[in-house]
Structure formats: structure tokens, C-alpha cells
């Protein structure tokens, strides 16, 4: 491991920097960061495979180092191993978290997706409704049926229906109204 000037850093020097960090020495922390950040970032990047996330995880690693430096014990292993273990664990946690989020999104999407449109059922309902309309229209007088067909299926206004049937407007309105009453009764719709 080299320092910022390219000179090698002794393993016990890294341990000393971490120990100094545990006492709140920000200069030692800055030196530790300068010496180890490229290696930590490289490890994290290999695990998360995303540059932006690797930068975030590397930042989390050094925050964890600053907070937990007092837990470093040189008798249990080297400073570099301790630091790289923290980095690897944080990177793996990020990958697992991202995978869990993807799994939740997928499960949510499958559970709450719109149901497929049932064309057969819709066609059956439309056919049944059309049959009911035909039966209801059969209960109308020919003059009522003609006036309603022009007004509702042809899209004509009351005045236009009257002009097409050569009737007074009041008579056309009466035929349409009476026809609608009969249709309502035939369909069984309450007032």
C-alpha cells in the first residue's frame, strides 16, 4: 500500500492511523482515506458494479470506519483486512438491498397488475344486452320506435326528428318520451 506520494505505507502505520481515528484525529482519518480509498473503492466497485453506487458505499465505509475505529484490534488481524472486511460487507449489503427492492417491486407488480381484459365475457354481456334492447324495442309502436331510433341511434335533435317525420315538434317529443317510458318498463328500471 502506498501513500499519496507513492511511498509504501507500513501495515502497522495503518493500524496507528485507525487507532488515532478512534480518538477523533481527523488528520489521521484524512491520511487513512488518502492511502486506502483507491483500494476500497476498487473492491466495492467489483461487488456493486455501478460507479455511482460504489462511490456511495465507499463513503459509507469511511463513515463506519470513523464511527467504529475503536473496535479495531490489531491482535485479531491487520488494519487493511479490517478495513476491507467493512468495505466488502457494506458492498454486499447494498447489492442485497437492491435485489430485495427489485423482488418487492416485481411481487407488487404481479400482485397488483390490472387483470387481463376478458373479451369473451364482454362479448357475452354485449350480446345479452343487445338481445334485451331488441326485445324492448319490439314493445314499442312503429311510430315510437322510428322516433327513438332517429333521436338516439341517429343522433338527431327533437326538431330534426320532427322535420324528418314531418310532424309537429310537440308530437315528436311525445313519441320519444312515450317510447322511452315503454323501454324503461320493458327493462324493469325503476323511476
VENRALIN-V878655 format. One record per backbone hydrogen bond with DSSP energy under -0.5 kcal/mol. CO is the residue of the C=O (numbers start at 1). NH is the residue of the N-H. If there is no record, write none. Layout:
# VENRALIN-V878655
co->CO nh->NH
co->CO nh->NH
This chain:
# VENRALIN-V878655
co->1 nh->9
co->3 nh->6
co->7 nh->3
co->8 nh->10
co->10 nh->13
co->10 nh->14
co->11 nh->15
co->12 nh->16
co->13 nh->17
co->14 nh->18
co->15 nh->19
co->16 nh->20
co->17 nh->21
co->18 nh->22
co->19 nh->23
co->20 nh->23
co->20 nh->25
co->21 nh->24
co->24 nh->26
co->25 nh->29
co->26 nh->30
co->27 nh->31
co->28 nh->32
co->29 nh->33
co->30 nh->34
co->31 nh->35
co->32 nh->36
co->33 nh->37
co->36 nh->40
co->37 nh->41
co->38 nh->42
co->39 nh->43
co->40 nh->44
co->41 nh->45
co->42 nh->46
co->43 nh->47
co->44 nh->48
co->45 nh->49
co->50 nh->54
co->51 nh->55
co->52 nh->56
co->53 nh->57
co->54 nh->58
co->55 nh->59
co->56 nh->60
co->57 nh->61
co->58 nh->62
co->59 nh->63
co->60 nh->64
co->61 nh->65
co->62 nh->66
co->63 nh->67
co->64 nh->68
co->65 nh->69
co->68 nh->71
co->69 nh->72
co->73 nh->76
co->73 nh->77
co->78 nh->82
co->79 nh->83
co->80 nh->84
co->81 nh->85
co->82 nh->86
co->83 nh->87
co->84 nh->88
co->85 nh->89
co->86 nh->90
co->87 nh->91
co->88 nh->92
co->89 nh->93
co->90 nh->94
co->91 nh->95
co->92 nh->96
co->93 nh->97
co->94 nh->98
co->95 nh->99
co->96 nh->100
co->97 nh->101
co->98 nh->102
co->99 nh->103
co->100 nh->104
co->101 nh->105
co->102 nh->106
co->103 nh->107
co->104 nh->108
co->105 nh->109
co->106 nh->110
co->107 nh->111
co->108 nh->112
co->117 nh->119
co->118 nh->122
co->119 nh->123
co->120 nh->124
co->121 nh->125
co->122 nh->126
co->123 nh->127
co->124 nh->128
co->125 nh->129
co->126 nh->130
co->127 nh->131
co->128 nh->132
co->129 nh->133
co->130 nh->134
co->131 nh->135
co->132 nh->136
co->133 nh->137
co->134 nh->138
co->135 nh->139
co->136 nh->139
co->137 nh->140
co->141 nh->145
co->142 nh->146
co->143 nh->147
co->144 nh->148
co->145 nh->149
co->146 nh->150
co->147 nh->151
co->148 nh->152
co->148 nh->153
co->149 nh->153
co->149 nh->154
co->150 nh->156
co->157 nh->161
co->158 nh->162
co->159 nh->163
co->160 nh->164
co->161 nh->165
co->162 nh->166
co->162 nh->167
co->163 nh->166
co->168 nh->172
co->169 nh->173
co->170 nh->174
co->171 nh->175
co->172 nh->176
co->173 nh->177
co->174 nh->178
co->175 nh->179
co->176 nh->180
co->177 nh->181
co->178 nh->182
co->179 nh->183
co->180 nh->184
co->181 nh->185
co->182 nh->186
co->183 nh->187
co->184 nh->188
co->184 nh->189
